[in-house]
Amino acid sequence: MSGDQRTMIKGSPSQYVKLNVGGTLYYATIATLTKYDNMLKAMFSGRMEVLTDSEGWILVDRCGKHFGTVLNYLRDGTVTLPDTARELAELYTEAKYYCIQELGEACDSALKKLTDRDVQPICRIPLITSSREEHQLISQSTKPVVKLLINRHNNKYSYTSASDDNMLKNLEMFDKLSLRFSHRVLFIKDVTATNEICMWTFYGRGQKVAEVCCTSIVYATDKKHTKVECHEARIYEETLNIMLYEACDSPDAELMQATARRPAAAFGCTSDDDEPAAAAAAAGARSKHGLDRLRSNKQAAHAHAVPPPPAPPL
């Protein structure tokens, strides 16, 4: 600007000077600006020329956003630092420019702490070590709970050829669901139980809502085998259903009835004693459902059938 000029500033410590830092205006005493050995002390102790405008404002070609924090540090020797990494980095840059070493070190230390604090696991999965711990986790959780019980060593028969792959599929599905829904559902894993091999259980407000058993007994020519499956669609459906319990203050009878499922035996979870009864029940259910489906298809066909054309007159 035409009225700008360079001059030397040197006055009494109590003298106020006017500063225009990137368009932001500040007032400060010479005592504050020269308190520590830095660039500002050199500017206002007569060792450096400064640029002033026609109204006497000293022009500083820097962003004025954090200059107030710089002045407060010069006045008090301490200052409250910003909370965000971005603003800390900006203040650190200004401290380096004005050669205020202590403020720069404080910003650098705060940045490192903030970075370490920000690096937190996205998802934590508790591993159950006792039934008491399981009960506490489920009853005290404010979220719905999905528990995967998985223990390959509970088997007393040999596994079928695809069982190991399906066991891994269950683990992979558990990992994917927990990463996707951990902010809404508490996922826990039980690897110490001795009553099942692979079982999913779903809890809403501390009560069991559904379970999906992924093991069954199959018969070969000379011996029994344990078969492990991965019911992906059913597991995903139950995970979505359990989220209905997020906003409930207490267990809702209608909600639990609406999301309740058939007994676990109908989904492939059987013991040695229950095998014939379970097989008969499953066969009966399949037969009944098949007959119902045939009847409904037949009725639909009659309803939409085109009537035959009238007979020609004789």
C-alpha positions in Angstrom: 0.0 0.0 0.0 1.2 3.6 -0.7 1.0 4.7 2.9 3.1 1.7 4.3 6.5 2.5 5.6 9.3 0.7 7.5 10.3 1.9 10.9 12.1 0.8 14.0 10.0 0.2 17.2 11.5 0.9 20.5 9.6 2.2 23.5 8.9 1.7 27.2 7.7 -1.7 28.3 4.3 -0.4 29.2 3.7 1.1 25.7 0.9 -0.5 23.7 1.4 -1.3 20.0 -1.2 -2.1 17.4 -0.7 -5.2 15.3 -2.5 -6.2 12.2 -1.7 -9.9 11.7 -3.2 -11.2 8.4 -6.1 -8.8 8.8 -6.8 -9.6 12.5 -6.1 -6.7 14.9 -4.4 -7.1 18.2 -3.2 -4.8 21.0 -0.2 -5.8 23.2 2.5 -4.1 25.3 6.1 -4.1 24.3 6.8 -5.9 27.6 4.7 -8.8 26.5 6.2 -8.9 23.0 9.8 -8.8 24.2 9.4 -11.1 27.2 11.1 -14.0 25.7 14.0 -14.3 23.2 12.2 -14.8 19.9 11.4 -13.1 16.6 8.8 -10.8 18.3 11.5 -9.5 20.7 13.7 -8.7 17.8 10.9 -6.9 16.0 9.9 -4.7 19.0 13.3 -4.0 20.7 14.7 -1.9 17.8 16.8 -4.7 16.2 14.5 -5.1 13.2 12.5 -2.8 11.0 8.8 -3.4 10.9 6.2 -2.4 8.3 3.4 0.0 9.4 0.5 1.4 7.5 -0.8 5.0 7.4 -2.8 4.5 10.7 0.2 3.2 12.6 -0.8 -0.5 12.6 2.2 -2.8 12.5 1.7 -5.3 9.6 2.6 -8.9 10.1 2.2 -11.1 7.1 0.9 -14.2 8.9 -2.5 -15.8 9.6 -4.0 -14.2 12.7 -6.1 -17.2 13.7 -3.7 -18.4 16.4 -1.8 -15.1 17.2 -4.0 -14.5 20.2 -2.9 -17.9 21.6 0.7 -16.9 21.0 0.2 -13.6 22.9 -1.4 -15.4 25.8 1.5 -17.8 26.0 3.9 -14.8 26.1 1.9 -13.1 28.8 1.4 -16.1 31.1 4.0 -18.7 30.1 1.3 -21.3 29.6 -1.8 -21.6 27.5 -4.6 -24.0 26.8 -3.8 -25.9 23.6 -6.4 -26.8 20.9 -8.1 -30.2 21.1 -7.8 -31.2 17.4 -4.7 -32.4 15.6 -5.3 -29.9 12.8 -5.3 -26.8 15.0 -2.4 -28.1 17.1 -0.4 -28.4 13.9 -1.4 -24.9 12.8 -0.3 -23.5 16.2 2.9 -25.5 16.0 3.7 -23.8 12.7 3.1 -20.3 14.1 5.3 -21.1 17.1 8.1 -22.2 14.8 7.8 -19.1 12.7 8.0 -16.7 15.7 10.8 -18.9 17.2 9.0 -19.6 20.4 10.6 -22.9 21.2 8.8 -23.8 24.4 5.3 -23.3 22.8 6.5 -25.4 19.8 7.6 -28.2 22.1 4.3 -28.2 23.9 2.4 -28.4 20.7 4.6 -31.3 19.4 4.1 -33.2 22.6 0.3 -32.7 22.5 0.2 -33.8 18.9 2.0 -37.1 19.7 -0.3 -37.8 22.6 -3.3 -37.1 20.5 -2.1 -39.4 17.8 -1.4 -42.2 20.2 -4.9 -41.7 21.8 -6.6 -41.8 18.4 -5.1 -45.1 17.4 -7.6 -47.3 19.2 -9.0 -50.7 18.1 -12.2 -50.3 16.0 -13.7 -53.4 17.5 -13.1 -55.3 20.8 -14.3 -58.9 21.2 -14.5 -60.2 24.8 -13.4 -63.9 25.2 -15.5 -65.6 27.8 -13.5 -67.5 30.5 -16.4 -68.6 32.8 -20.2 -68.8 32.9 -20.3 -66.1 35.5 -18.4 -63.8 33.2 -20.7 -64.6 30.4 -23.8 -63.8 32.5 -22.3 -60.5 33.6 -21.4 -59.5 30.1 -24.9 -60.3 28.7 -26.9 -58.9 31.6 -25.0 -55.6 31.9 -24.7 -54.9 28.2 -26.8 -51.9 27.0 -26.6 -53.4 23.5 -28.0 -56.6 22.0 -25.5 -59.5 22.3 -24.4 -62.1 19.7 -22.3 -65.0 21.1 -20.4 -67.5 19.1 -19.5 -70.7 20.9 -16.8 -72.5 19.0 -14.7 -75.4 20.3 -13.5 -77.9 17.8 -12.2 -80.3 20.5 -15.7 -81.1 21.8 -16.3 -83.6 19.1 -16.3 -87.3 19.9 -16.6 -88.5 16.3 -14.6 -87.7 13.2 -15.5 -84.7 11.2 -16.9 -84.7 7.6 -14.6 -83.5 4.9 -16.2 -80.0 4.6 -16.5 -79.4 8.4 -13.1 -77.6 8.8 -13.9 -75.2 6.0 -17.3 -74.5 7.4 -15.8 -73.9 10.9 -13.6 -71.3 9.3 -16.6 -69.8 7.5 -18.3 -69.3 10.8 -15.3 -67.6 12.3 -14.9 -65.3 9.2 -18.6 -64.4 9.4 -18.3 -63.6 13.1 -15.4 -61.3 12.3 -17.2 -59.5 9.5 -20.4 -59.0 11.4 -18.5 -57.7 14.5 -16.6 -55.2 12.3 -19.8 -54.0 10.7 -22.1 -53.9 13.6 -19.9 -53.5 16.7 -21.2 -50.0 17.3 -24.7 -51.4 17.7 -24.2 -55.0 19.0 -21.9 -56.6 21.5 -20.2 -59.6 20.0 -18.6 -62.1 22.4 -16.8 -65.4 21.8 -16.8 -68.5 23.9 -14.0 -70.9 23.3 -14.0 -72.8 26.6 -17.5 -74.3 26.7 -17.7 -78.1 26.5 -21.4 -78.6 25.5 -21.3 -77.6 21.8 -18.9 -77.4 18.9 -20.3 -74.4 16.9 -23.3 -72.4 18.1 -24.6 -68.9 17.6 -26.8 -67.4 20.4 -28.6 -64.1 20.2 -29.6 -62.1 23.3 -31.9 -59.1 23.6 -32.0 -57.2 26.9 -30.4 -60.0 28.8 -32.7 -62.8 27.5 -32.0 -65.4 24.9 -34.0 -64.7 21.8 -32.7 -67.2 19.2 -29.9 -69.6 18.5 -28.4 -71.3 15.5 -26.7 -74.6 15.9 -24.2 -75.4 13.1 -23.5 -79.0 14.0 -25.3 -82.3 13.4 -24.6 -86.0 13.3 -24.6 -87.8 10.0 -24.3 -91.6 9.4 -21.8 -93.3 7.2 -21.7 -96.9 6.3 -19.9 -98.0 9.4 -19.8 -95.0 11.8 -21.1 -91.6 12.8 -19.6 -88.3 11.7 -20.0 -84.8 13.0 -21.0 -82.3 10.3 -20.3 -78.6 10.8 -22.2 -76.1 8.5 -22.4 -72.4 8.2 -26.0 -71.1 7.9 -25.0 -67.7 6.6 -28.5 -66.4 5.7 -30.0 -67.5 9.0 -27.2 -66.0 11.1 -27.4 -62.7 9.2 -31.1 -62.6 9.6 -30.9 -63.2 13.4 -28.2 -60.5 13.7 -30.5 -58.0 12.1 -33.5 -59.2 14.2 -31.5 -58.7 17.4 -31.0 -55.1 16.6 -34.7 -54.5 17.2 -33.9 -54.7 20.9 -31.6 -51.6 20.8 -34.2 -49.0 21.8 -36.2 -51.2 24.3 -36.0 -50.2 28.0 -37.1 -53.7 29.1 -37.9 -57.1 27.4 -41.0 -56.8 25.3 -43.1 -59.9 25.2 -44.6 -59.2 21.7 -41.2 -58.4 20.3 -39.6 -61.6 21.7 -42.5 -63.7 20.4 -42.3 -62.1 17.0 -38.5 -62.8 16.7 -38.6 -66.2 18.4 -37.7 -69.2 16.2 -38.2 -73.0 16.1 -36.3 -75.2 18.6 -32.6 -75.6 17.8 -33.1 -79.3 17.0 -35.0 -78.3 13.8 -31.9 -76.6 12.6 -29.4 -79.4 12.7 -28.3 -79.4 16.3 -28.9 -83.0 17.7 -27.5 -85.3 20.3 -27.2 -89.1 20.1 -30.4 -89.7 22.0 -32.5 -87.2 20.1 -31.4 -88.2 16.6 -34.4 -90.5 15.6 -36.9 -88.1 17.1 -35.3 -85.1 15.6 -35.1 -86.8 12.2 -38.7 -87.8 12.3 -39.8 -84.3 13.4 -37.8 -82.7 10.6 -39.2 -85.1 8.1 -42.7 -84.4 9.3 -42.2 -80.7 9.1 -40.8 -80.9 5.6 -43.7 -83.1 4.5 -46.3 -80.8 6.1 -44.7 -77.7 4.5 -44.5 -79.5 1.2 -48.2 -80.4 1.2 -49.2 -76.9 2.2 -47.1 -75.5 -0.7 -48.7 -78.0 -3.1 -52.2 -77.1 -2.0 -51.5 -73.3 -2.3 -50.0 -73.8 -5.7 -53.0 -75.8 -6.8 -55.4 -73.2 -5.5 -53.5 -70.4 -7.2 -53.6 -72.4 -10.5 -57.4 -72.9 -10.3 -57.9 -69.2 -9.5 -55.9 -68.0 -12.5 -57.0 -70.7 -14.9 -58.6 -69.5 -18.2 -62.2 -70.9 -18.6 -62.6 -73.2 -21.7 -64.3 -71.6 -24.7 -68.1 -72.3 -25.0 -69.1 -75.2 -27.2 -70.2 -74.3 -30.7 -74.0 -74.4 -31.3 -75.4 -77.5 -33.0 
